[in-house]
């Protein structure tokens, strides 16, 4: 339990990442048609219009991987104090958010792009703390 106290900030960041990304991935799996339908409209006037199902599939896979890495990162922090999996989860979360930001900017959804800022701050803080 010593590591729980020592790494509580990192664990809380990883819990945030876990909830955010795993829930998003599960939502895409449970409502594939709703998600892709909305995004096809969202990107309809961009060069990404024909790639929506591929993009959603890629993001879904990465989000689930991030969530699983966050679980593993929490475990290894508590069990051994090793931050490597948590760092990997945080880095991949940042990369995923940058991909989402790119899409929002291409779609000229500036308000949507702005909402990603808070998520990115938490994830980059995770990178900084576990690096």
C-alpha positions as CSV (number, residue, x, y, z in Angstrom):
1,X,0.0,0.0,0.0
2,X,3.0,2.3,0.3
3,X,3.1,2.7,-3.5
4,X,-0.6,3.7,-3.5
5,X,0.3,6.7,-1.4
6,X,3.5,7.4,-3.3
7,X,1.9,7.3,-6.7
8,X,-1.7,8.6,-5.9
9,X,-1.5,11.5,-8.4
10,X,-0.3,9.2,-11.2
11,X,-3.0,6.7,-10.3
12,X,-5.7,9.3,-10.3
13,X,-4.5,10.5,-13.8
14,X,-4.6,6.9,-15.0
15,X,-8.1,6.4,-13.6
16,X,-9.1,9.5,-15.6
17,X,-7.5,8.2,-18.7
18,X,-9.1,4.7,-18.1
19,X,-12.6,6.1,-17.7
20,X,-12.3,8.6,-20.6
21,X,-10.8,6.3,-23.2
22,X,-12.3,2.9,-22.4
23,X,-15.8,4.4,-22.1
24,X,-15.4,6.1,-25.4
25,X,-14.2,2.9,-27.1
26,X,-17.0,0.9,-25.6
27,X,-19.5,3.5,-26.8
28,X,-18.2,3.3,-30.3
29,X,-18.5,-0.5,-30.2
30,X,-22.1,-0.4,-28.8
31,X,-23.3,2.3,-31.2
32,X,-21.1,2.0,-34.3
33,X,-23.9,3.1,-36.6
34,X,-24.8,6.2,-34.5
35,X,-21.1,7.2,-34.2
36,X,-20.2,6.7,-37.8
37,X,-23.4,8.3,-39.0
38,X,-22.9,11.5,-37.0
39,X,-19.2,11.7,-38.0
40,X,-20.0,11.2,-41.7
41,X,-22.1,14.3,-41.5
42,X,-19.5,16.1,-39.4
43,X,-16.8,15.4,-42.0
44,X,-19.0,15.6,-45.1
45,X,-17.4,18.7,-46.5
46,X,-13.8,17.7,-45.8
47,X,-11.2,15.5,-47.5
48,X,-11.8,13.0,-44.7
49,X,-15.4,12.4,-45.7
50,X,-14.8,9.0,-47.3
51,X,-12.6,7.7,-44.5
52,X,-15.0,8.0,-41.5
53,X,-15.5,4.2,-40.8
54,X,-11.7,3.6,-41.0
55,X,-10.9,6.6,-38.8
56,X,-13.5,5.5,-36.2
57,X,-12.2,2.0,-36.2
58,X,-8.6,3.2,-35.7
59,X,-9.7,5.5,-32.8
60,X,-11.8,2.7,-31.3
61,X,-8.9,0.3,-31.2
62,X,-6.5,2.9,-29.8
63,X,-8.9,4.0,-27.1
64,X,-9.4,0.4,-25.9
65,X,-5.7,-0.1,-25.9
66,X,-5.2,3.1,-23.9
67,X,-7.8,2.0,-21.4
68,X,-6.2,-1.4,-21.0
69,X,-2.7,0.2,-20.6
70,X,-4.1,2.5,-18.0
71,X,-5.4,-0.5,-16.0
72,X,-2.0,-2.2,-16.3
73,X,-0.3,1.0,-15.4
74,X,-2.3,1.4,-12.2
75,X,-1.5,-2.2,-11.3
76,X,2.2,-1.9,-11.9
77,X,2.4,1.4,-10.0
78,X,0.8,-0.1,-7.0
79,X,2.6,-3.5,-7.2
80,X,6.1,-2.4,-8.0
81,X,6.2,1.4,-8.5
82,X,7.0,0.9,-12.2
83,X,5.6,3.8,-14.2
84,X,6.4,2.5,-17.7
85,X,2.9,1.2,-18.6
86,X,1.3,4.3,-17.2
87,X,3.7,6.4,-19.2
88,X,2.8,4.5,-22.3
89,X,-0.9,4.9,-21.6
90,X,-0.5,8.6,-21.1
91,X,1.6,9.0,-24.3
92,X,-0.9,7.1,-26.4
93,X,-3.7,9.1,-24.9
94,X,-2.0,12.3,-26.0
95,X,-1.4,11.0,-29.5
96,X,-5.1,9.9,-29.7
97,X,-6.2,13.4,-28.6
98,X,-4.0,15.0,-31.2
99,X,-5.6,12.8,-33.9
100,X,-9.1,13.9,-32.6
101,X,-7.9,17.5,-32.5
102,X,-6.8,17.3,-36.1
103,X,-10.2,16.0,-37.1
104,X,-12.0,18.7,-35.3
105,X,-9.9,21.4,-36.8
106,X,-10.3,19.9,-40.3
107,X,-14.1,19.9,-39.8
108,X,-13.8,23.5,-38.5
109,X,-15.5,22.5,-35.2
110,X,-13.4,24.9,-33.2
111,X,-15.6,24.5,-30.1
112,X,-15.2,20.7,-30.2
113,X,-11.5,21.2,-30.7
114,X,-11.3,23.4,-27.7
115,X,-13.0,20.9,-25.4
116,X,-10.2,18.5,-26.1
117,X,-7.8,20.9,-24.4
118,X,-8.7,19.9,-20.8
119,X,-8.3,16.2,-21.7
120,X,-4.9,16.9,-23.2
121,X,-3.7,18.8,-20.2
122,X,-4.5,15.9,-17.9
123,X,-2.8,13.4,-20.2
124,X,0.3,15.5,-20.8
125,X,0.5,15.9,-17.0
126,X,0.5,12.1,-16.8
127,X,3.4,11.9,-19.4
128,X,5.3,14.5,-17.4
129,X,4.8,12.8,-14.0
130,X,5.6,9.3,-15.2
131,X,8.5,10.2,-17.4
